[in-house]
Amino acid sequence: MFQQHDDMVPLKPADRSDKIFDINPVLDKGKRQANIDSALKRTVPHCMFRSKPRSGSVAIVASGPSVTHEVETLRAFEGELWGINGAFAWLRHRGLAPHGFIGLDPEWFLKEYLIDPPKDATYYLGACVDPQVFDHLKDHNVRLWFPADSEVKYPRGVPTVPGGSSCLARAPYLAYMLGYVDVHVFGGDSSYTDRTHVYSEAGNCPTKEQGMVLAQSNGKVFKSAKNMILQASDMVEVATNFPGTITIHGGGLMPEMCAEMSASGIMERLVAEETAILSGMNRQDRRAAQRHLRRHGFDG
């Protein structure tokens, strides 16, 4: 589906590409577990599965450079706006009032995206988020969600949110848990233009020595990074298996990879396979076949 060029070089240790911190945001499981245990002690409502779908839509806004061209589209969007990390403040600075903030990074600097946070928004914080972020939002409308993670322990029975390696790749399933079956993704580029993020300075992109790699999809070449390529691949899988509808807006590696997947006809083949397997079966056999399909990546 995509190709990495031969001149790809290893990434430096992970950090924020728009601002350099002296810490690694990918924490070991012990620290994640400590954050989770701290979150569970708080009187914060948990996100639970909604029994009936909502009639409206939700736009999940990330910080890819292409979102700068979507301001008027977002202004006219008929549904909820959720901002991931710095996209939340970016929306507010353009006169848009996001309904929700989504955070997953298990480090203190997540609160740096929440300067003067408004009281009329909902803050969806992953259970592994640093305690300082919860403290920062102690008087706000916070909701706790549990990202699926085989390395940590949750209380028995809590609903977990599947997805990929980033907050953006989990957000559609969080939205689905809360009843949204029509999900729109903006700014999920997984690649650079003249800047890394919509709110960063032009010309700040990493060099090849700093981890920039070239990736190709649909005949187009994009400046990207290993973690961004992984995020784009995750979203292809999410879009393929999502039980509702996902629309990927904008430009960049991720939209191109998703478009390439859609054009390949894989969804039609999966639906045809499911229909063929389920036709003529009794209820017990149909349920067994559906479990088999889910195990093999189709959650239709």
N, C-alpha and C positions, 0 to 999 in steps of 0.2 A: 504494500500500500504506500509506503514511503521509503526513501533511501537516505542514509546518512553518507556524506561524502567521505572519501578515503583520508582527507586531511583532518578528520575529527581528532581533537586532543582531549585528554582527561580533564574533568572539571576540578576546580579548586574546591576545598571544603564548602559545604552548602551554607549559604547565608542569604540575606535579602539582596536582590540585585539592584533595588532602587536606593537602598541605604545600607551601609556596611555596619554591622554590629559585631561586638567582640564575643559573640556566643553562637552556638549552633542550634537552629530551631528544631532540628530533628533529634528529639531527646530519646535517651534509652528508656527501656520499658519500666525500670524502677522509678524514674522521675515522672513518667506518664501515670503510673499507678498512684504515686503520691498525690499528684494533682487530682486524679479521679476520686480518691478517698476524701480529699478535702472538699471537693464539689458535692459529694454525696452527703456531707454533714450539714450542708446549707439548706435552708428552707426555700429552695428554688423549685418551682413547678417543672415537671418533666414533660417533654414532648411525647405524646402518645398517638397511636394510630387513630385516625379519624374514621369512623365507621362508614360514613357516606362521602362521596366525592364532592368537592366544591364546584360551583358552577363557573367561577372566575378563573383567571390566568395569573401566573406569577412570572415576573422577569427577574432573573438572577444576573446581576451585573458584576462583572469582574473588571480588572484594570488594564486589559490589553489595549494597545494604542488605537485599535479600530473603533473603540467606543466613543472617541471624540466626534465621530461622524454620526452618532446615533442619538444625540441629545434631543432633537425634535421628535424622533420616533419614540423615545422614552417619555417625553413630555405628553405625548398623545396616547401612551399605552393605557389600555383599559384593564387594569388589574393592579396587583401589588408589585412594588419594586423592592427587591432585596439587594443590598450591597455587600460584597465580600471585601473585608479588610479596607484598604484605602479607597476603594470605589464608593464606600458609604459616604465619606466626607466629600469626595469629588462630586457626587450627585447633589449634595446639599449646596455646594459652592456654585452650582449652576441653576439654582432656584428650584430644584426638584426635592421632594420630601420623601426619602425612602421609608417604607413601612417597616423594614427589617434589616438587621445587621447579622451576618453569619461569620462566626469565628471558629477556627479549629487549631491554629498554631499553639503549641503548648509552652509558649515563652511569654515573659513579661511584656515584651514590646508590642504585643497586640493592642494594649491600651493606648499606644501612640497613635493608632488610627481613630481614637475615640476622644479627641479633644472637645470639650464642651458638648457631650452627647445629649441629644434632645430627649425629652421625656415621653414624646408621643410615638416612639418607635419601639419595636420588640427586638430584643438582643438574644439571638439564638447562639448559645455558647456550647461548644463541644465539651464533654466531661473532662477531657484532658487539658483544657485551657488553664493557664497559670492562675493561682488564687488572687494575685494582684488585680487581674482583670475583673474578677467577680467583685472584689472590694471596690474597684473604681466605679462599678455599676450598681452599687448596693441599693440605691434608691430608684432604680429603673426597672422596667418590665423585662426581666430576664427569663429565658426558658432554656432548660438543660436538655441536650440530646447526646446520645451515646454512639459514637462512631464504632462500627464493627472493628474489633482488634483482637486477634487471637492470642496476643501476648499479655493481655491484662485481664483482670477479674472484675466483673460487674455483678451486682445482685441478681439472683436468679429471676428470670422473667422480664427484665427490662428490655424494651424494644431497641434493637440496634440498627444503625443506618449503614448500609453497604455502599460501595462505590470504589473510587480509585484512590490515588496517592495524594490528592490535594483536596482542599475545602471545596473548590469548584466541582470536582468530580463526585463529591458526596452530596452537594446541595440539591440536585434533582430528586434524589431519593428522600432527603429530608422534606422537601416540598410535597412529595407523594405521600409520605407519612401523615402530613398535615392536611391532606385532602386534595392537593392540586394535581390534576391529570394533564393540564396544558401548561407546559414549562417552556420559557424562552430564555436563551442564554445570550448575553451581550458581553463583548470584551473578553471572550475566552480565546484569545489568539494563539497562545502557546508559541509565540514568535515575536521578534523585534522588528521595528521599522527604524526610525532614527532615534528611538528611545525605547526603554524597556517597558515602562508603564505610562498610562495616559497622563499621570500627574507628575512624571519625572522630567528632568531637563533633557532637551535634545542633545544627542551626541554622547550620552552616558552608557551606551551599550558595551558589554564586555568584548574584549578582543579574543582572538583564538587562543592566546596564551592564558586568558582568564576564563575560558570555558565555552566560548561561543562555537557552535557547530552549524553546519549547513544541512538542512533536511529538505527532501523533495517530495511533493505530493501533487497528484493531478497535473503533472508537468510543470509545476511552479517550484521555485527554490526559495526557502525561507531561512533567515538567521534565527537560530534557536539555541537551546541548551538541552542537555540530557534529561534534566528533570522536567522540562517543558514538553519534550517529545513523549515522555512517559505520561504526562497529564493528558496530552492530546490522544494518545492511544487508549488511555482509560476512558475518555469521553466517547470514543468510538464504541467501546464495549457497552458503556452505560446507555448510549443512544440506541444501540441494537437491542438491548434487553429491557429497556424501560417499559413498564406496563401502561404508561400513558403516551403523550406526544411531546417530543422535544424538538424545538426549532433553534438551530444554531445561527445567530446573526453575525454580520460583520465579516472581516477578512482575517487572514492569517493561516497558520498551519492547521490548527484544530478544525476550523470550518471546512477547509479543503479536504482533510482526511475524512470528516464525517460525510461530506458530499460525495467523495469517492466511494465510501462504503455504501451510501444510499443508492448510487448509480449501479453498483455491482449486482443488485438484486438479491442480496443475502437475506433481507427480511422476508421477501416473497418466498424464498426457498424454505426458510424456517417455518413460516406459516403453513406452507404446503405440506411440509414434513409432519407438522403437528396434526393437521387435518387428516392426513393419510393414516397416521398412527392411531388417532382417536376414533376414526369412523368404524362403526360396527362393534365397538367394545362395550362391555357392561360397565357400570359405575366403578367397580373396584379396579378393573383393568385400566380405565381411563385415568384414575387417580395415580396408579402406578406409573403409567406412561408419562403423565405430567411431571411427576417427581423425577423421572429419568431425564426429561428434557431440561428441567431446571438445573440438575446436576451438571449437564453438559452445556450450560451457558445460555439457555433460552428460558426466560421467565415470562412467558407469554400468557 
